[in-house]
């Protein structure tokens, strides 16, 4: 399986975040920063899915 490029990773992260009704406040892939905002339960579910995707 080939590695995903940065654009693909950003697109998948965006899809996951919007699926849970959240929004991206700040994202910096080089420094491993991802700040999301939304309702508390949505952020929890979003974070769980992001953790699975990002490892």
Order of alpha helices (4+ residues) and beta strands (2+ residues): alpha-beta-beta-alpha
